């Protein structure tokens, strides 16, 4: 877990030192990620508090360019999205009109699962199939504003 304020994460590894390298192997090809940074020139009117731009530089053998662009990078983006989804926390929001802060939230973690739910097996199966279909179409619902 990254505890340092200036730390960036790559594949779950905390990189806090500039020019630190992480080597990855994908389909027997070596990929090297290097954390780099450069100063940002601030104008007098700028309200951006950042003084440094941090980024990862990826290097690999030039023979692997097509594989990197068509296979490796899409894989990295897909895995990053999966990891982000796994770490996402569901929160339950409530309104309290008596306090000074109307909205409050708590992490929703309930021990019930579909395995422990008392329900007719056929009804449970239909419900799970409906929910799976709904979840698989979330990009569609997002596009149409639902």
C-alpha positions in Angstrom: 0.0 0.0 0.0 1.3 3.4 -0.9 1.7 5.6 2.2 4.0 8.2 0.7 2.3 11.4 -0.5 4.3 11.6 -3.7 3.8 7.9 -4.6 2.4 6.6 -7.9 1.2 3.0 -8.3 1.9 0.7 -11.2 0.6 -2.9 -11.1 0.0 -2.5 -7.4 3.6 -1.5 -6.8 4.3 1.8 -5.2 6.8 3.9 -7.0 8.0 7.0 -5.1 11.4 7.5 -6.4 11.9 9.2 -9.8 13.3 7.0 -12.5 12.5 3.8 -10.6 12.0 0.9 -13.0 9.4 -2.0 -13.1 9.9 -4.8 -15.6 6.9 -6.7 -16.8 6.8 -9.8 -18.9 3.9 -10.4 -21.3 3.9 -13.4 -23.7 7.6 -13.8 -23.1 8.3 -10.2 -24.1 10.0 -7.8 -21.7 8.4 -4.4 -21.1 10.0 -1.8 -18.8 8.0 1.0 -17.1 9.9 3.9 -15.7 8.4 6.6 -13.5 9.5 10.0 -14.6 8.6 13.6 -13.8 9.3 17.1 -15.1 8.6 20.5 -13.7 5.5 22.5 -14.9 6.1 26.1 -15.7 3.5 28.2 -13.8 2.1 31.4 -15.3 1.2 34.2 -12.9 -2.5 33.7 -13.6 -2.4 29.9 -13.1 -4.6 28.4 -10.3 -3.1 24.9 -10.8 -1.2 24.0 -7.6 0.8 21.3 -9.3 4.4 22.0 -9.9 5.4 18.7 -11.3 4.0 16.3 -14.0 4.5 12.6 -13.2 4.2 9.9 -15.8 5.2 6.4 -16.8 7.4 5.8 -19.8 7.1 2.4 -21.4 10.1 0.9 -23.3 10.4 -2.3 -25.3 12.3 -3.7 -28.3 11.2 -2.1 -31.6 10.4 -5.5 -33.1 7.6 -5.7 -30.5 5.9 -2.4 -31.4 2.8 -4.0 -33.1 2.3 -6.5 -30.3 2.7 -3.7 -27.7 0.1 -1.5 -29.4 -2.4 -4.2 -30.4 -2.1 -6.7 -27.5 -0.1 -5.5 -24.5 -1.5 -2.0 -24.0 -5.1 -3.0 -24.4 -4.4 -5.8 -21.8 -2.9 -3.2 -19.4 -5.9 -0.9 -19.8 -8.4 -3.7 -19.3 -6.6 -5.0 -16.2 -6.4 -1.4 -14.8 -10.1 -1.1 -15.3 -10.7 -4.4 -13.6 -8.5 -3.5 -10.6 -10.3 -0.1 -10.3 -13.7 -1.9 -10.3 -12.5 -4.4 -7.6 -11.4 -1.6 -5.4 -14.5 0.5 -5.8 -16.6 0.7 -2.6 -20.4 0.8 -2.6 -21.6 3.5 -0.3 -25.1 4.0 1.1 -26.1 7.7 1.3 -28.7 9.1 3.6 -30.2 12.5 4.4 -30.2 13.9 7.9 -32.2 17.1 8.1 -31.4 17.6 11.8 -27.6 18.0 11.3 -25.5 20.6 9.7 -24.4 18.3 7.0 -27.5 16.9 5.3 -25.9 14.1 3.4 -23.9 11.3 5.0 -22.7 8.0 3.8 -21.5 4.6 5.1 -19.7 1.8 3.3 -22.3 -0.8 2.3 -20.9 -4.2 3.1 -23.5 -6.8 3.7 -22.7 -10.5 4.4 -25.6 -11.8 2.4 -24.8 -13.4 -1.0 -26.9 -15.2 -3.5 -25.4 -18.4 -2.2 -26.8 -17.7 1.3 -30.1 -16.2 0.2 -33.2 -18.4 0.8 -35.0 -18.5 -2.5 -36.4 -21.0 -4.9 -33.5 -22.2 -7.1 -35.2 -21.5 -10.4 -36.2 -18.0 -9.3 -32.7 -17.3 -8.0 -31.2 -18.5 -11.3 -33.5 -16.2 -13.3 -32.7 -13.2 -11.0 -29.0 -13.8 -11.4 -29.3 -14.0 -15.2 -31.2 -10.8 -15.3 -28.6 -9.0 -13.1 -25.8 -10.4 -15.2 -27.5 -9.1 -18.3 -28.0 -5.7 -16.7 -24.4 -5.4 -15.6 -23.0 -6.5 -19.0 -25.0 -3.6 -20.6 -23.8 -0.9 -18.2 -21.9 0.9 -21.0 -25.2 1.1 -23.0 -27.1 2.4 -20.0 -24.5 5.0 -19.4 -24.7 6.2 -23.0 -28.5 6.5 -23.0 -28.4 8.3 -19.6 -29.8 5.6 -17.3 
